[in-house]
Amino acid sequence: MMGRRIVAVVLPQLGCELVRQRAVPTLGASDRLRRPSPQTPEESHADGPLAVLFSRGKPDGGGEAEDRATATLDLVDEAAFRYGIRPGQRVAEAQATLAELTIQNVSFVEVDAALGRVAEVCLGLGTTAAIRLAPEHPDEDKRRGPAGDAPFDTVFLDVTGAAHLVGGEEALLDELCERIHALGHKVQAAIADGPRIARALARFAASPVLASGSALVVRKAPHPTVVAKPGARVLGPLPLTALPLDGDTAAFFGRLGIFTVEALTKLPRGELTPRLGLRAAEVLDLASGRDDLPLVPYAPPRTIVEETSFDDPIGSVEPILFVLRGMTSRFAARLGARGEACLSLVITIPLDRSIANLRDPGKEPVLSLSIELPSPLSDANDLHRALRAKLERAELFAPAVGVHLEVSQIVEARRIQIDLSRDKAVRPDALPALLAELSAEIGQDRVGLLEATHAHKPEARSKLVPVRDLDQKRAPAQAGDLEAAEDRDVPLPTRLFPTPVPIGRITKGAVVAVDNRLYAIESLRFVMRLDGVEWWTSSSASRDYGVAWLVPGATSGKGPAGPKAEGASRAAGLAWVFVDRTTGEGYLQGWCE
């Protein structure tokens, strides 16, 4: 029987990366537009040393139970670490050590949302993903930590029996790390028999204490990864902090000279149990390489939402488009892992309330835009093009203080069969992307497919329908109707006007005025008669249709006989006309090419 294989993905700089994502718009617009999208931690837009305090409230709130000056740092970035700032230091001490240190609050709500996004991406390579190792508990915030069972900085993925699909466990870790790195996260990963063992190995994957051997395959590039041999004791080289021990217990063993898991396992088990307390069995099992803890499955939300707030209000559209590029990249990664695509985008931009009230007191300080896509899209560039086309036509009447992007209508993604003979330059999904951009720019009701319908009136024989609403099963029956029409020796109109143009009495040799120009009817031919068509509606029609050869004459100074029709006048041609049998009035309805 195949043993369980669990991947642990550790995001060691998650809190700092969330702060940097919020800080993206703080630079000047010219700098933002020159630099690439913030898709990697190295392209951070938050300069200088950074430290993070985790909070239960909003990230900008000050409602912590303890005073900020006496709080202890939860996370520091690499720049602050080089200056000697460490997690666990008090804020006052850290700021006294490094005056340039920036300290930001990150809420656990943000952390959980970020871990959920990563879990969705992981689901593309495994069966079950998890961001916690125990069901939700009222005192969950106290159980968050490097060795806790509440969400903190790790995502777990069950890949039992799935590694061979991507070329083995090492290739699976590389692919997983690349996908998560594309979301803008620094990542370390490991695969082992259980979630807690894999998490401990992943947390120390970049440390020199781990080296390749008979039980471990350790790689430092392109991302720190560890593959543990099934059934082996692999935690031996790690420090005691890799085990779920409280600080006092770890300090006690440190005073005894016990610093590693291997040294701990050499002590008599009977003497260790009283010292390890209530979690003795759990700690000893992990040290022995046994980890049977089940995963708590993560259920992705049906609606995908991304939002961010700006430290400084944004007065133009260009910086918002820059932020949306990162959002669409994360959307594309999550949709790709689901095998789905989106049909609608809703972008909400909250505006500065005080300035909005000054400029337009009666207007809600929110700009909301909805984009209905003609066909499902899941590519980041295609989604961003549709958003750009819509947002560039919008105007901010007050500075923006944030962006909220939502995908509410999600469908199964269209799969394209691989064609070895297809030109590499041909993109099968290029047309849907173009339709989405046109729909966002000129309106959804003006982009679609022209569908033939069963109707007596010529103007009702075709209509523009959305691409996704076109029923392909009806095409063969309608094709036969069109072929029957083509068999008749009657020219059909190729262009119909939205509104017929009144031209007076229609007889051979008569002179009619169309759009300030006179035409003579040189010949006239009857085509068909409609008598009481759609009598049950208010648009009942009784008409005699025909084709008339119009020869242009001089320009009329009296004006047209009826309202103008754009493009109605021309040099000469075969016109599609009809006579209203109720009033005897003639109308020009289109042209036959």
N, C-alpha and C positions, 0 to 999 in steps of 0.2 A: 504493500500500500504506500502511495506517495505521501511523504510528510508535508506538513503545511509550510509554506514559504510566504513570509511577510516582508514588505518593503516599508521602511521608515524614511520619510523625507523631512529633514530638519531645515528650517529657515532661520539661521542664526541671527540675521539682521532684520527680521520682519518688522519690528517696531520702528526702526530707523527708516526703512524703506517706505512705510506708510506715511511718515512725516515728510519724506522727500516728495512723495506723490502729491501731497497737499501743497508743497512749496514750489511746485513747478511754475506757476504763473507769476512769481514774485520778481523774476528778472525783467529787463526791458524787452519790449516786443521784438526789436531787431535782433537781440541775442537769441531769443527763443526761436525765431524763424531761421536763423543760420545754423543752429545746432540740430542734430538728428533727434528722433523721437526717443523719450526716456525709457527704452526697453531693457536696459541692463543697469545693474547697480553702479557700474563704472561711469555711467553717463548721468550721474546724479546732479540735480540742480540746487541742492542745498549745500552750500559751501561751508567749510569750517567744521570743527569738532561738534558732535551732537550726542546728547544723552536723552533717554526716554524714561518717563514715569508712566506706569500702567494705572489706569483709573477705571472706576465702574460707571462714571457718568459720561457726559459728552467730552470730546477731546479738548474743547476750549473752555470747559467749565472749571471752576475753582472750588467745587464742593467736596474736596477731599476731607476725610475725617481728621487727618493730621495736617499740621502746618507745612506748607511747601518747603520752607527752609530746613525743616528737620526731617523731611522725607528722605528715603534712600533711593538711589538710582537703580532701576531695574535692568537697563540695557545701555551700552555705550557703543558707538561705532569705532571703526578701526583707527580713525584719526585721533579721537579722544583717548583710545587705549594706548597709543604711542606716547601721549603726553602723561601717562601715568594714572588716568582716570579709570576706575574699576567699578563694576556693578556692586552694590552694597554700600558704597560711600554715601554720606549725607550730602544733600544738595549744597549746603553752605560750605562744607569742606571742599567739594569738587570745584565750586566757583572760585574759592580762594586759591586753589591750586592752578586753575586755568580760567582766566578772566574771559577769554573768547568762547567759552563753552556755552552752547545753546541747549536749553532744556525744554522739551516739549512733552505734552500729555498725549497719550494714545489710549483710547478706551478699549475695553475688552470686546465691545460690540464690533469695532473695526477689526480687531484681531480675528474674531470668529468669522466675519465676512470674508476676510482675506484667505483664511484657511479653507473656507468653503469653496472659494474660486479655485484654489489649488487642488482640492479634492475632486472637483468636477473634471479638471484636466487629467488627473490621475486615472479616473474611471475609464479613459480610453485605452488603458493598457492592463487593466485588472478587472476583477469581478466585484469586489467590495472595498469601498474606501471609508475611512473613519477619521474624525478629528478629535475624538475622545475615546478613552478606554473604560469609561463607566457611564451609566445613565446620568442625566442632569440631576444635580443636587442643589438644595437651597444655599449651602455654603460653598458653592462651586469656586468662587474667587479665591478662597483660601487653599484650594486644592490645585491651583494653577502653579506650574513650575517646571523646571527641566525634567524632574522625575515624577511629576504628578499625573493624575488620570483625567484632568480637565483640559480643555483646549488651551494651548500655550504657543508652541511654535512648530509642531510636528503634525504631519499627515501620514496616515497608515494606509497601505494598499495590499490586499490579498492577491498574490500573483501565482497561486498554486496551479501548476499545469499550464501556465500561459507564457512562460519565458521562451519556449522554443518557437513561438510565433514571430519573434523579433530577432532570433539568432542567439539566444542564450541569456543568462542572467546579467552578465556584464553589459551586453548590448541593450538590454531592457533598462538598466540603470542609466546608461548614457542617453537613451532616447527620452526617458522620463525627466532627467535633469535638464536637457535642452528645452523641453516644452515648458518647464517651470521657469527656467532662466529667461525665456521669452516674455514672461509676465512681469519681469523686472525684479526678480528675487535672486539673491545669492543662495545656493542650495548645496546641501550635503546629504548623501543617501547611503543606505545600507540595506542588505537583504539577509534575513536569518530565519530561524524556526519560529520565532515569536515576536510580537510587537515591541515589548520592552527591551529585549536583547538587541533588536534591530535599531531601536532609538538610541541606545547607549553607544553602539558602534558608529552610527551616523553622526552623533554629536562629537565624537573624537576622531572622525575620519581624516581631518586635516592635521591632527596632532602627531608628533613623532613617536608617541608611545605605541602606535599601531604600525606593524610592518607585515609584509606578505610572508606567509609560511605555509605549513601543511594544512592548517585549518582556516586561513584567511587569505583573500586576494584583495590587496589594498592598492588603490590608484589615487594619485593626487591630481591628475589632470585628465581631461579638461575640467572635471569637477571631482571633488573628493568623494570617492565611493568605496564601499567595503562589501565583499561577498563572503559570507560565512559558510563553511562546510556544514551540511546537515548533521545534527546530532553531536557536534563538537562543543567543548567548553572554550568559548572564545572571549569571555570577559576578563580573563586573568590579567592581562597587561594594564587594564584600565584602573584609574584611581577609584577610591571608595565612593566618590560623588556620583559615579555611574549607577550606583544602586539606590533604591528608595529609602535612604537613611536620613534621619533628621540631623540637624547641625551638631547637636550635643553628642550624639552617638558617634558621628564621624570624627569629631574632635577627640573623643575618648580613645578611639583606636589609633588616632594619630599620635597621641602621647605615649602609646604603647609601641610605636614604631611600625604599625600596620597601615600601609599607605595604598596597597593595591588589592584588587579582588583575589588574586592568586594567593597573596599572603593571608588573607582572611580565611580562605578555604582550607588552609593547612592547620588551623586551630581546631581543637576538638569540638565537634558539633554540640555535644551536651553542655559545654561551657559557654558556647556562643549564644544559645537560645535565650538565656535570661538577659544578656546584654543587648540583644537586638530588639527586645520588646515584642509588641503585638504583631509586627510584620516579620517576625523571625523566619517563619516558613517560606514566605514570599521571597525574602532576601536570599536565603540559602538555596532555594530552587533556581533562582536566576544565576547565582554564582556557579551552580552545577550545570548550567546550560539547559534548564527546563523552563519553558514559558508557554503555558497553555491558555493564557488569557484570551477570550474571544473579543472580536472587534464589535463596536457599536456602529452599525451601518449609517453612513451619511446619506440623506435623501436630498438630492438637489432640488431647489425650488423651480416650479414651472416657469415663473417669470424671472428673467435675468435683469438685474438692476445694477448700475454703477453710478456712484455719485461722489462728488468732491466739493470741498469748500475752499475759497481763496482767502489767503491772509490779507491781501489788499484787493479792493474792487478792481474789476477789469472793465475798461471803457470801450473796447473795440472787439470785433469778432475774431480777428486773427489769433490772439492767444487762446481763445476758447476752442478754435479748430485744432490748435496744437494739443490741448488737453484731450480732445475727443479722439485724437489718433491713438493715444495710449488706451483709452477706453474701448475703442473698436478692436484693438489687438487682443485685449482680454476677452471681449465678447466672442471673437472668432475662435480663440483657443477653447473656450467653454462649449461653444456650439459644435466645434469639430469633435471634441471628446464625446458629445452626446450623439453625433451623427445626425444633427438637425440643422435647420436654417430658419431664418426669421422672415416674416412678411410685413412687419410694421415696426417702426421706431418712433418713440415719443421722447422728445428732449424738452426738459423744463429748466429754465434759467431764472433763478430768483435774483431780483434786482435790489439795489440799495434802496431801502424803504424811504429814508429821509429825502434823498434826492428825487426819487420818483414822485413823492407827494408834492414837492416843490414844483416840478415840471408839469405834472398832470395829476391833480389831487383825486380825480374821480376814477383813475385807472388802477387796476390791480398791479402791484409791483412784481409781476411774473411774466416772463415770455415763454409761451408754450407752443411748440411746433410738433405736428404729427406727420409722419411720412409713411404712406401706404405703398409698399413695394409691389410692382406688377408680378414679380416672380421671386421665389425664395432665394435669399443670399446668405452666405456664411463667411465669405472672405473679408479680411480686415480692410483691404484697400477698397473693395467694392462698397462696403458699408460707409467708409469715410467719404467716398466720392458722393454718395447720396446725401449724407449729412452736410457736406460742404455746399452742394448745389442749393440746398434749402436754406442754410444758415447765412450764406453770403447775400441773400436777398432780404434778410431780416435786418431790422434796425433796433439798436438798443437805445431806449429813451432814458435809461439810467444805467450806471455801472453794475456789472454782474458780480455777485458775491459767491456764486457756486454754479455747478452743473449737475443735473440729474438726468441720466439716460436710461431708458427702459425698453426692453424687448418683451412685448406682451403676447404677440401671436407667433408661436413657434410650431413648425411643421417638420416632417421628415425631409432630410436633405436629398436632393436629386443626385443619384450616382451615375457617373458617365463611364461607359465601357471603354477600356483601353483599346486603342486602335493603333497597331504597329505601323500602318501605312499612312497615318495622318501626319501632315506637316507639323513640325515642332512649333512653328509660329502661329498655328491656329489654336485659338482658345475657345472651346465649346461653351464656356460660361461667359464669354464677352458680351453677348447680346443681352442676357438678363441684367448684367451690370449697367449697360448703356440705358436700358429701359428704366432701371431704377433711378439713374441720374436725371433722365428726362422727366420722369414722373415727379421727382422732387422739385424740378425747376419750373415746369409749365403746368403741373397739376395732374392728379391721377386720372381725372375724367377725360384727359386729352391724349392718353397713351394706352394703346391696346391693340386688338386685332379686329379687322373688319370681317364681320360674320354675315353670311347670307341668310335671310329669313324668309318664311312663307308669308307673302303679303301681296295684295293687289296693287296698292299704290306704289309707284316707282320709288318714291322717297323713303318708303318703309321697308324696302327689300334688302337693306343692309343696315347694320348698326355696329358701333364700336363697343366692344366688350373687353373687360379685363383679360389679361393673358391667362390667368389661372382659372377663369370661369368658362373658357372655351371647351365645349364638349366635343372631343375628336370623334366620338362614335356617330355623330350626326353628319359628318362630312360626306360619306359616300352617297347618302340620299340626296343631299343638296347638290352634289356634283352632277347628278343626273338631271336635276332641274335646270342647271346652268347650261348643260349640253343641249337640252331641248330648246332653250331660248336661242342658243347660237345657231341651231339648225334652221331657224326661221330667217327668211330674207328680209329682216327688219333691223335697221341700225338701232342699237340701244344707247342710251345716254351714258357718257363716260364721266360727266361731271354735273352734279345737281346743285342748285342753289339752296341755301338754308330756307329762304322764303321766295316763293315764285314772284316774278316781276310782272305787274299788269302792263299789257301792251295794246289794249283795246280790241276791236273786232279783227278776227283773223280770216282773211280771204286771199286768194291768189291775186297778186298785183297790188295788194294794200301796202301802205307805208306805215311803219310802226316806229316809235321812239323808244330807245333803250339807252339809259344813262347819257342823256344829252346828245344822242346820235341817232340819225334816221337810217332805217333799213327798209328795203323793198323785199316783199315776199315773192321770190321768183318762181318757186314751185312749192306745192303742198301735198302731203301724202298722209292718208288716214292710217293709223296703226291699231288702235283698240278703243273700246268703250267700256267705261265703268258706270254701272247703274245702281245707285243705292248701296254702295260698298260701305260696310261697317255702319249700317243704319241704326244699330242699337247704341251708338256713341254720339257724342256731340260733334265729331269730325266726319260725319257721313259725307260721301262724295259721289257726285254724278258728273262724269267728265268724258270728253272725247279727246283722245291723245293722237298726236300726229308729229311728223317731222317736216320742218320748213327750211328751204334754202334761202337764207337771208343775204342780200347783197347790200353793202354799205352805201350810204349816200352822204349828203352834206351834214354838217353839224347843226343841230337844232338849237335855235335861240330861245325857244319857249320852255325848255326843260323837259324832263322825262314825263311819260304818262303815268308813272307810278314811282314808288321808292327805288332808290339806287340799289344795285346789287354789285358787290365787289367783283370785278372781273367779268361783268356781264357784257360789256362792249368788246368787239373784236373786228378784224378786217372783213371776214366773210366766213360762213360756215353753215353746217347743218344744225339747226336748233331743234330742241325737244320742247314742244308747246302743247298746251291743252286748252280746251274751251269748257268753261263751267256751264253745264247744260241748264242750270237753274237761272242764271243771270245772263248768259250769252257772252260774258266777258272772257277775253283771251289772256293767257299768261305764258310767259317764257319761264321754263323750269330748269333748263340746262342746255348743254351742248353735246353733240355727238361727234366724236373725232373720226 
